Amino acid sequence: MKSFMAKKNEVEQKWLLVDAEGAVLGRMAAKIAPILMGKTKPTYTPHVDVGDYVIVVNADKVKVTGKKAEQLKYDWYTYYPGGHKVATFAEMMAKKPEKVIELAVRRMLPKSTMGRNMLKKLKIYRGPDHQHQAQQPEKIELF
């Protein structure tokens, strides 16, 4: 009996649509990350990207539990002197809600070149509209 190994040119990748309205950030990201990796498919192969494309709409309506809206902090460095920036979850949601979801999912993906390529298959939009109607995404319920 031989083990099945998926090949890059034989992989069929679907487009999935997720509505983030009212979803808890971490729980949603924990379900999106395995889809991007392909772990939800029976043809999962660790060294081949077999994951599907994921479109997230209504990113500005995602929520967190407890006091995380005030206590959760995002920090980055601009590579200029004194360029260390810090923002709370509430501030990030006001400015860039797409970045909040992207960071949550990115931290659950492999830290490698393949993980960075998987993240490119994640498309995030603030409102209910997206520009991927031509791909005919199929709507899925994560919760």
N, C-alpha and C positions, 0 to 999 in steps of 0.2 A: 504494500500500500504506500503510495507516494503522498507527500504533503502538498497541498495546493499553495502556490505562490502567485499572487497577482502580478501582472506585468503592466507597466505604465501605459502602454498603448491599448490595453484591453479593458481598462477601468471605465465604467460608466458612472458619471457624476451627475446627480440630480440637483435641482434648485429647490430649496425649501424656504417657506415664508413663516416667520415667527412674529406674532404680535406681542410686544412687550408691555402693553397697557396693564397696569396693576401688578406686574410681575415683580418678585423679589430678585434683586440684582444677582446675588451669589448663586441662588438656586437655578436661575435662568442660565447663567454662564456655565454652571456645572453640567447642564444638559446640552448646551451648544458645543462645548469643547469636544466631547466624544464624537459628535456628528461630523465636525470638521476633520477629526483624525481618522474617521472611518471605522471606529470601534463598534458602531451599531450595525455594521454589515457582516454577513457571514464570510465575506471574502477579505476580511481585514488581514493586511500584511504589514508588519512593522516598518519595513524599509521602503515601502511604496505609499504614496499619498493617494488613498482610495476614498477619502472623505467627500462629502457633498458640499455644495455652496449653500450658505445660509444668509437670508435677507432678514434683517430685524427692522421692523417699523415701530413707530411710536416710542422711540428711545427716550423722549423727554417725559414719559409717564411711568418710568420704572421707579421702584421705591426700595427702601432698605428698612430693616426692622430696628426697634430699640432707639437708642440715641446716636446711631451711626451717622445720621444726617449732620450732626454738629461735631462729632468726635472723629469721624473718618477723615484722614488727611492724605492728600496727594502732593508729592513734592518732586521737583525736577530742577535741573540746572541748565541755564541758558548758554553756558560756556563764555560768559562775560564776567569780569570782576564784580563780585557782589550779586551774581545772577542766580542765587538759590531762591526758588519760588515755592510757596506752599499755598494750597487752597483746600478748603473743606469740601465735603461731598455736595453740600447745598450750593456753594459757589460754582463748582464744576458743572452741576446740573443746569445752572442758569446760563453759563457760557458755552459749554461743550458737552451736552449729554451723550453724544456719540463716543467721545473719548472715554467716558466712564465705563461703558459696556465693553469697548475695545480693550481697555486695560484689564478688566476682570477676566475676559476670555483669554487674553494673551498670556496671563500668568498661569493658566491651566494647561497651556499647550507645551510641547517639548521645546527646550531651549536649544534649538539647533537651526540649521538652514531649512530643514523640512518644516519645522514649526513656524518659521517666518513665512514660508510659502503657504502654509495652511491658513494663516491669519489673513492672507490676501483674498481668501475665498469668503470672508465675512464682510457683508455689506450692511451698513447701519444708516438709518434715516430717522430724523426727528419726528416727522409727521407720518400720516397714514399712506402717503404716496411714495412710490419708488419708481425707478426707471428701468426695471427688468421684466416688464410684461412680456417681451419677446421670448424670454426663456421659459415662460409658462410655469412659474413656481407653484409648488403644491403646498397648501397651508397645513401646518402641523400644530397640534396642541401639546405644549410641554408640561402643562400643569393640570 
